Amino acid sequence: MSDFNAYLLAESQTLKTAHADAIRETATLERFAVALTAGVWTWCFSNPRSVIVPVLLWTPALAICFLGLRALSHHLYAVRLTARIDRIQEHFRVPDEFRWSSLTVLRQSPFRAGTAYAFWALAQVLTILVPLYVPLS
């Protein structure tokens, strides 16, 4: 095996690990968003007369915005990694049905990505509506 082919095989393994890490990080961001929102709102609703509550109620909306953008960047990174892995597999003439992007797990990714987009959109709407319409008195 040539040095170039060995390099491509090693790169492919590294890219697959990075892909799995990106997907895991996205799930971690979702859990953190839920925990942060629950924690802040729990404190706000148990201390409704505090002067800081009107400001704190909006912190989940801001956090969801930034965390959602970060999750989007992880998703786009995973898509680019998959494309690169496919190019490596083209070099080795791997048949389409055995390629990384053809695996069952990855074929389900449109559904997975769709549910992730729905999660972030719903979370953003919810974190905006609650401070607007929930009375604290």
MDAnalysis code that builds the backbone (N, CA, C; Angstrom):
import MDAnalysis as mda
import numpy as np

u = mda.Universe.empty(411, n_residues=137, atom_resindex=np.repeat(np.arange(137), 3), trajectory=True)
u.add_TopologyAttr("name", ["N", "CA", "C"] * 137)
u.add_TopologyAttr("resid", np.arange(1, 138))
u.add_TopologyAttr("resname", ["MET", "SER", "ASP", "PHE", "ASN", "ALA", "TYR", "LEU", "LEU", "ALA", "GLU", "SER", "GLN", "THR", "LEU", "LYS", "THR", "ALA", "HIS", "ALA", "ASP", "ALA", "ILE", "ARG", "GLU", "THR", "ALA", "THR", "LEU", "GLU", "ARG", "PHE", "ALA", "VAL", "ALA", "LEU", "THR", "ALA", "GLY", "VAL", "TRP", "THR", "TRP", "CYS", "PHE", "SER", "ASN", "PRO", "ARG", "SER", "VAL", "ILE", "VAL", "PRO", "VAL", "LEU", "LEU", "TRP", "THR", "PRO", "ALA", "LEU", "ALA", "ILE", "CYS", "PHE", "LEU", "GLY", "LEU", "ARG", "ALA", "LEU", "SER", "HIS", "HIS", "LEU", "TYR", "ALA", "VAL", "ARG", "LEU", "THR", "ALA", "ARG", "ILE", "ASP", "ARG", "ILE", "GLN", "GLU", "HIS", "PHE", "ARG", "VAL", "PRO", "ASP", "GLU", "PHE", "ARG", "TRP", "SER", "SER", "LEU", "THR", "VAL", "LEU", "ARG", "GLN", "SER", "PRO", "PHE", "ARG", "ALA", "GLY", "THR", "ALA", "TYR", "ALA", "PHE", "TRP", "ALA", "LEU", "ALA", "GLN", "VAL", "LEU", "THR", "ILE", "LEU", "VAL", "PRO", "LEU", "TYR", "VAL", "PRO", "LEU", "SER"])
u.atoms.positions = np.array([
    [0.856, -1.175, 0.000],
    [0.000, 0.000, 0.000],
    [0.902, 1.239, 0.000],
    [0.546, 2.176, -0.834],
    [1.357, 3.389, -0.926],
    [1.148, 4.277, 0.306],
    [2.100, 5.172, 0.494],
    [1.991, 6.113, 1.613],
    [0.740, 6.973, 1.485],
    [0.411, 7.331, 0.244],
    [-0.770, 8.164, 0.021],
    [-2.043, 7.415, 0.413],
    [-2.152, 6.163, 0.030],
    [-3.332, 5.370, 0.391],
    [-3.414, 5.174, 1.905],
    [-2.282, 4.941, 2.544],
    [-2.269, 4.800, 4.004],
    [-2.711, 6.101, 4.664],
    [-2.248, 7.217, 4.101],
    [-2.659, 8.525, 4.624],
    [-4.178, 8.700, 4.499],
    [-4.733, 8.353, 3.346],
    [-6.174, 8.502, 3.133],
    [-6.980, 7.613, 4.085],
    [-6.508, 6.408, 4.323],
    [-7.214, 5.526, 5.265],
    [-7.188, 6.104, 6.682],
    [-6.031, 6.623, 7.084],
    [-5.928, 7.240, 8.412],
    [-6.799, 8.484, 8.500],
    [-6.810, 9.283, 7.427],
    [-7.645, 10.481, 7.413],
    [-9.125, 10.113, 7.499],
    [-9.504, 9.064, 6.801],
    [-10.895, 8.625, 6.824],
    [-11.329, 8.265, 8.246],
    [-10.476, 7.539, 8.979],
    [-10.798, 7.183, 10.361],
    [-10.902, 8.428, 11.235],
    [-9.997, 9.362, 11.045],
    [-10.025, 10.607, 11.810],
    [-11.293, 11.393, 11.529],
    [-11.695, 11.449, 10.266],
    [-12.902, 12.178, 9.888],
    [-14.152, 11.525, 10.463],
    [-14.180, 10.201, 10.494],
    [-15.335, 9.495, 11.068],
    [-15.453, 9.772, 12.567],
    [-14.327, 9.831, 13.246],
    [-14.329, 10.164, 14.673],
    [-14.802, 11.599, 14.883],
    [-14.324, 12.511, 14.054],
    [-14.750, 13.913, 14.161],
    [-16.244, 14.040, 13.882],
    [-16.754, 13.256, 12.949],
    [-18.187, 13.276, 12.631],
    [-19.000, 12.839, 13.850],
    [-18.602, 11.743, 14.469],
    [-19.310, 11.253, 15.653],
    [-19.247, 12.283, 16.784],
    [-18.107, 12.929, 16.941],
    [-17.964, 13.966, 17.974],
    [-18.899, 15.148, 17.709],
    [-19.027, 15.551, 16.454],
    [-19.911, 16.679, 16.106],
    [-21.359, 16.346, 16.424],
    [-21.768, 15.128, 16.111],
    [-23.152, 14.712, 16.397],
    [-23.381, 14.664, 17.912],
    [-22.421, 14.126, 18.646],
    [-22.541, 14.076, 20.109],
    [-22.611, 15.473, 20.714],
    [-21.804, 16.382, 20.201],
    [-21.791, 17.755, 20.713],
    [-23.135, 18.438, 20.487],
    [-23.766, 18.162, 19.366],
    [-25.085, 18.736, 19.094],
    [-26.101, 18.273, 20.134],
    [-26.075, 16.984, 20.459],
    [-26.981, 16.461, 21.483],
    [-26.687, 17.078, 22.846],
    [-25.419, 17.301, 23.145],
    [-25.038, 17.943, 24.407],
    [-25.570, 19.370, 24.470],
    [-25.486, 20.087, 23.354],
    [-26.014, 21.456, 23.319],
    [-27.526, 21.473, 23.555],
    [-28.240, 20.498, 23.007],
    [-29.689, 20.426, 23.225],
    [-29.997, 20.203, 24.696],
    [-29.293, 19.274, 25.324],
    [-29.528, 19.020, 26.761],
    [-29.190, 20.251, 27.603],
    [-28.092, 20.922, 27.266],
    [-27.699, 22.118, 28.005],
    [-28.748, 23.218, 27.850],
    [-29.293, 23.369, 26.657],
    [-30.320, 24.393, 26.423],
    [-31.559, 24.133, 27.278],
    [-31.979, 22.881, 27.334],
    [-33.158, 22.539, 28.145],
    [-32.865, 22.767, 29.624],
    [-31.700, 22.324, 30.094],
    [-31.356, 22.478, 31.507],
    [-31.234, 23.956, 31.890],
    [-30.602, 24.743, 31.043],
    [-30.448, 26.169, 31.317],
    [-31.801, 26.855, 31.382],
    [-32.645, 26.592, 30.418],
    [-33.974, 27.209, 30.387],
    [-34.778, 26.799, 31.612],
    [-34.767, 25.512, 31.924],
    [-35.519, 25.030, 33.091],
    [-34.989, 25.657, 34.378],
    [-33.688, 25.735, 34.507],
    [-33.100, 26.308, 35.722],
    [-33.421, 27.784, 35.900],
    [-33.256, 28.546, 34.845],
    [-33.512, 29.993, 34.923],
    [-34.992, 30.252, 35.179],
    [-35.863, 29.585, 34.439],
    [-37.290, 29.833, 34.615],
    [-37.796, 29.331, 35.969],
    [-37.250, 28.241, 36.449],
    [-37.648, 27.752, 37.777],
    [-37.320, 28.798, 38.837],
    [-36.124, 29.354, 38.747],
    [-35.747, 30.378, 39.717],
    [-36.645, 31.605, 39.568],
    [-36.884, 32.022, 38.336],
    [-37.713, 33.213, 38.108],
    [-39.133, 33.036, 38.626],
    [-39.725, 31.879, 38.374],
    [-41.107, 31.670, 38.797],
    [-41.232, 31.408, 40.297],
    [-40.129, 31.025, 40.937],
    [-40.183, 30.863, 42.392],
    [-39.793, 32.153, 43.119],
    [-39.286, 33.134, 42.392],
    [-38.927, 34.448, 42.955],
    [-39.509, 35.562, 42.085],
    [-40.805, 35.592, 41.902],
    [-41.403, 36.526, 40.930],
    [-41.248, 37.999, 41.291],
    [-41.002, 38.318, 42.545],
    [-40.923, 39.722, 42.949],
    [-39.503, 40.297, 42.863],
    [-38.545, 39.468, 42.511],
    [-37.163, 39.942, 42.398],
    [-37.047, 40.923, 41.240],
    [-36.238, 41.968, 41.440],
    [-36.104, 43.004, 40.417],
    [-35.361, 42.502, 39.177],
    [-34.617, 41.435, 39.308],
    [-33.830, 40.922, 38.178],
    [-34.633, 39.977, 37.276],
    [-35.794, 39.523, 37.719],
    [-36.591, 38.540, 36.974],
    [-36.926, 38.998, 35.552],
    [-37.346, 40.241, 35.311],
    [-37.665, 40.625, 33.930],
    [-36.483, 40.457, 32.968],
    [-35.289, 40.652, 33.456],
    [-34.097, 40.464, 32.606],
    [-33.767, 38.981, 32.483],
    [-33.819, 38.263, 33.604],
    [-33.477, 36.837, 33.586],
    [-34.412, 36.012, 32.706],
    [-35.668, 36.423, 32.622],
    [-36.607, 35.670, 31.789],
    [-36.172, 35.624, 30.323],
    [-35.421, 36.611, 29.890],
    [-34.991, 36.669, 28.491],
    [-33.665, 35.960, 28.244],
    [-32.926, 35.592, 29.292],
    [-31.632, 34.941, 29.071],
    [-31.743, 33.606, 28.333],
    [-32.777, 32.782, 28.586],
    [-32.879, 31.557, 27.790],
    [-33.055, 31.836, 26.290],
    [-33.790, 32.881, 25.943],
    [-33.975, 33.192, 24.521],
    [-32.634, 33.528, 23.864],
    [-31.833, 34.308, 24.552],
    [-30.516, 34.660, 24.020],
    [-29.610, 33.426, 23.952],
    [-29.629, 32.630, 25.003],
    [-28.801, 31.422, 25.036],
    [-29.224, 30.432, 23.949],
    [-30.519, 30.265, 23.764],
    [-31.028, 29.342, 22.730],
    [-30.572, 29.815, 21.352],
    [-30.579, 31.095, 21.132],
    [-30.127, 31.633, 19.847],
    [-28.676, 31.239, 19.576],
    [-27.803, 31.489, 20.541],
    [-26.382, 31.181, 20.351],
    [-26.118, 29.678, 20.317],
    [-26.775, 28.936, 21.198],
    [-26.580, 27.482, 21.209],
    [-27.107, 26.849, 19.924],
    [-28.222, 27.372, 19.414],
    [-28.765, 26.867, 18.153],
    [-27.831, 27.127, 16.985],
    [-27.216, 28.295, 16.969],
    [-26.241, 28.595, 15.918],
    [-25.039, 27.662, 16.017],
    [-24.627, 27.383, 17.236],
    [-23.509, 26.458, 17.436],
    [-23.887, 25.049, 16.962],
    [-25.090, 24.617, 17.263],
    [-25.550, 23.296, 16.808],
    [-25.615, 23.246, 15.282],
    [-26.066, 24.335, 14.670],
    [-26.098, 24.402, 13.212],
    [-24.689, 24.274, 12.637],
    [-23.732, 24.933, 13.262],
    [-22.355, 24.839, 12.759],
    [-21.829, 23.410, 12.882],
    [-22.192, 22.701, 13.950],
    [-21.793, 21.294, 14.089],
    [-22.426, 20.438, 13.000],
    [-23.695, 20.703, 12.704],
    [-24.383, 19.938, 11.654],
    [-23.719, 20.173, 10.296],
    [-23.443, 21.422, 9.966],
    [-22.812, 21.723, 8.682],
    [-21.403, 21.143, 8.607],
    [-20.709, 21.124, 9.714],
    [-19.385, 20.508, 9.779],
    [-19.488, 19.004, 9.502],
    [-20.478, 18.346, 10.097],
    [-20.678, 16.909, 9.873],
    [-21.004, 16.630, 8.399],
    [-21.773, 17.501, 7.776],
    [-22.091, 17.333, 6.351],
    [-20.814, 17.436, 5.513],
    [-19.959, 18.407, 5.837],
    [-18.686, 18.547, 5.108],
    [-17.775, 17.347, 5.338],
    [-17.755, 16.819, 6.548],
    [-16.948, 15.634, 6.827],
    [-17.426, 14.438, 6.010],
    [-18.739, 14.272, 5.924],
    [-19.301, 13.173, 5.139],
    [-18.905, 13.298, 3.671],
    [-18.936, 14.510, 3.140],
    [-18.544, 14.720, 1.747],
    [-17.078, 14.368, 1.540],
    [-16.237, 14.728, 2.504],
    [-14.806, 14.419, 2.382],
    [-14.570, 12.908, 2.451],
    [-15.255, 12.235, 3.353],
    [-15.127, 10.777, 3.459],
    [-15.559, 10.116, 2.153],
    [-16.621, 10.629, 1.556],
    [-17.072, 10.091, 0.260],
    [-16.011, 10.261, -0.825],
    [-15.336, 11.387, -0.815],
    [-14.273, 11.606, -1.819],
    [-13.127, 10.618, -1.613],
    [-12.805, 10.339, -0.370],
    [-11.753, 9.347, -0.091],
    [-12.203, 7.975, -0.581],
    [-13.465, 7.656, -0.329],
    [-13.967, 6.350, -0.760],
    [-14.050, 6.260, -2.284],
    [-14.288, 7.370, -2.958],
    [-14.234, 7.380, -4.422],
    [-12.835, 7.003, -4.897],
    [-11.830, 7.509, -4.205],
    [-10.444, 7.200, -4.567],
    [-10.195, 5.688, -4.529],
    [-10.798, 5.018, -3.540],
    [-10.631, 3.571, -3.406],
    [-11.681, 2.782, -4.195],
    [-12.497, 3.494, -4.960],
    [-13.537, 2.887, -5.799],
    [-14.497, 2.003, -4.986],
    [-14.884, 2.509, -3.829],
    [-15.857, 1.812, -2.988],
    [-17.219, 1.926, -3.667],
    [-17.937, 0.803, -3.856],
    [-19.261, 0.887, -4.480],
    [-20.213, 1.766, -3.667],
    [-21.129, 2.417, -4.363],
    [-22.040, 3.370, -3.722],
    [-22.774, 2.785, -2.517],
    [-23.207, 1.538, -2.618],
    [-24.000, 0.967, -1.522],
    [-23.172, 0.735, -0.255],
    [-21.859, 0.779, -0.360],
    [-20.996, 0.591, 0.806],
    [-20.360, 1.887, 1.294],
    [-20.691, 2.980, 0.675],
    [-20.087, 4.259, 1.065],
    [-20.652, 4.762, 2.385],
    [-19.863, 5.581, 3.028],
    [-20.215, 6.170, 4.323],
    [-21.575, 6.859, 4.264],
    [-21.811, 7.645, 3.225],
    [-23.066, 8.399, 3.122],
    [-24.262, 7.511, 2.814],
    [-24.015, 6.256, 2.456],
    [-25.119, 5.343, 2.145],
    [-25.526, 4.478, 3.328],
    [-24.800, 4.579, 4.431],
    [-25.127, 3.769, 5.597],
    [-26.511, 4.119, 6.121],
    [-27.168, 3.148, 6.703],
    [-28.526, 3.337, 7.221],
    [-28.597, 4.486, 8.214],
    [-27.627, 4.571, 9.106],
    [-27.635, 5.624, 10.134],
    [-27.612, 6.995, 9.481],
    [-26.791, 7.143, 8.450],
    [-26.679, 8.443, 7.805],
    [-27.864, 8.734, 6.891],
    [-28.488, 7.691, 6.351],
    [-29.678, 7.940, 5.533],
    [-30.833, 8.453, 6.382],
    [-30.805, 8.172, 7.664],
    [-31.837, 8.680, 8.568],
    [-31.539, 10.110, 8.991],
    [-30.374, 10.630, 8.639],
    [-29.985, 11.954, 9.106],
    [-30.916, 13.077, 8.653],
    [-31.597, 12.987, 7.472],
    [-32.560, 14.062, 7.191],
    [-33.644, 14.139, 8.271],
    [-34.105, 12.984, 8.768],
    [-35.092, 12.994, 9.850],
    [-34.456, 13.530, 11.124],
    [-33.242, 13.064, 11.400],
    [-32.548, 13.530, 12.602],
    [-32.291, 15.027, 12.533],
    [-31.839, 15.481, 11.383],
    [-31.594, 16.920, 11.212],
    [-32.902, 17.690, 11.307],
    [-33.963, 17.153, 10.743],
    [-35.266, 17.818, 10.799],
    [-35.774, 17.961, 12.221],
    [-35.608, 16.907, 13.026],
    [-36.052, 17.006, 14.415],
    [-35.170, 17.978, 15.199],
    [-33.898, 18.041, 14.848],
    [-33.017, 19.003, 15.520],
    [-33.418, 20.436, 15.172],
    [-33.687, 20.683, 13.890],
    [-34.138, 22.023, 13.488],
    [-35.457, 22.370, 14.171],
    [-36.365, 21.405, 14.261],
    [-37.652, 21.634, 14.922],
    [-37.442, 21.938, 16.404],
    [-36.527, 21.210, 17.042],
    [-36.232, 21.457, 18.454],
    [-35.772, 22.893, 18.666],
    [-34.769, 23.320, 17.866],
    [-34.218, 24.665, 18.065],
    [-35.238, 25.750, 17.727],
    [-36.044, 25.543, 16.695],
    [-37.065, 26.534, 16.341],
    [-38.129, 26.630, 17.432],
    [-38.608, 25.487, 17.897],
    [-39.618, 25.484, 18.953],
    [-39.060, 26.079, 20.244],
    [-37.833, 25.731, 20.573],
    [-37.211, 26.284, 21.784],
    [-37.077, 27.797, 21.678],
    [-36.699, 28.288, 20.496],
    [-36.547, 29.738, 20.336],
    [-37.893, 30.444, 20.464],
    [-38.908, 29.919, 19.826],
    [-40.241, 30.528, 19.913],
    [-40.746, 30.504, 21.358],
    [-40.589, 29.374, 22.009],
    [-41.054, 29.235, 23.389],
    [-40.334, 30.197, 24.328],
    [-39.029, 30.326, 24.172],
    [-38.280, 31.210, 25.071],
    [-38.541, 32.687, 24.798],
    [-39.137, 32.988, 23.662],
    [-39.554, 34.369, 23.388],
    [-40.971, 34.608, 23.899],
    [-41.858, 33.619, 23.719],
    [-43.248, 33.800, 24.112],
    [-43.451, 33.808, 25.629],
    [-42.726, 32.969, 26.333],
    [-42.918, 32.901, 27.791],
    [-42.672, 34.248, 28.464],
    [-41.556, 34.920, 28.219],
    [-41.363, 36.225, 28.866],
    [-42.405, 37.269, 28.445],
    [-42.943, 37.123, 27.234],
    [-43.923, 38.098, 26.750],
    [-45.302, 37.905, 27.381],
    [-45.700, 36.650, 27.561],
    [-47.110, 36.388, 27.902],
    [-47.370, 35.745, 29.256],
    [-46.340, 35.318, 29.960],
    [-46.579, 34.672, 31.259],
    [-46.491, 35.731, 32.354],
    [-47.613, 35.938, 33.098],
    [-47.571, 36.916, 34.185],
    [-46.821, 36.358, 35.386],
    [-46.085, 37.184, 36.060],
    [-45.306, 36.738, 37.214],
    [-45.944, 37.098, 38.549],
    [-46.996, 37.851, 38.555],
    [-47.578, 38.269, 39.829],
    [-48.510, 37.260, 40.422],
])
